[in-house]
């Protein structure tokens, strides 16, 4: 699975960065940047939980 980000929907709340700083960062504009889109096998639920924290639902998992 891969993490996908829609910067057009991102509000810059930073919940993703706080929850997984090894995977997410914010641009100079405060928008989400995915540092590593690959979700390791067995970590799918962890990332679903992190993505659920996004208030704008700008993040998704793709098969």
Secondary structure by P-SEA (a helix, b strand, c coil): cbbbbccccccccccccccccccbbbcccbbbbbccccccccaaaaaaaaaaacccccccccc
